[in-house]
Amino acid sequence: MAADHEPHLVDIHVGARVRMRRKSLGLSQTQLAESVGITFQQLQKYERGANRVSASKLYGIAVTLQASVAWFFEGLSVVDLANATDEQMHDERRTKSLQRFMMSSEGVELATLVPKIPLHQRRQILALARSLGETEDASAKVG
């Protein structure tokens, strides 16, 4: 069980989804915070999961970000990690890795730009990314 001072995994997940949606819409923290009547510092704490978002604030955030309240909980693990199978643990690590990437400014920008690229070029980019990833994996094993 997490210590009282550590953010809860649900708060981290919801905060990450707030950040991802805000960035995908091109809103600043200040713009979103003002729309729901909080300071941008408070929004930063929400996005990090350091503070919990109240139901009324989450509703206001959802309205501003044009998302359902349920959207902020999508992808939240329901796996009992203490009793998870190897496959479930692998899936959980992959999901968390994807979430971390999508929270980054590069992830949001790529997610916005890639659909605009023609399919054959997207496949070439994917092949390049796979190749670069394999090179990085091999380098990590050697070092």
Secondary structure as UniProt FT lines:
FT   TURN            4..5
FT   HELIX           9..24
FT   TURN            25..26
FT   HELIX           29..36
FT   HELIX           40..48
FT   HELIX           55..64
FT   TURN            65..66
FT   HELIX           69..73
FT   TURN            74..75
FT   HELIX           81..83
FT   HELIX           86..103
FT   HELIX           105..113
FT   HELIX           114..116
FT   HELIX           119..142
//
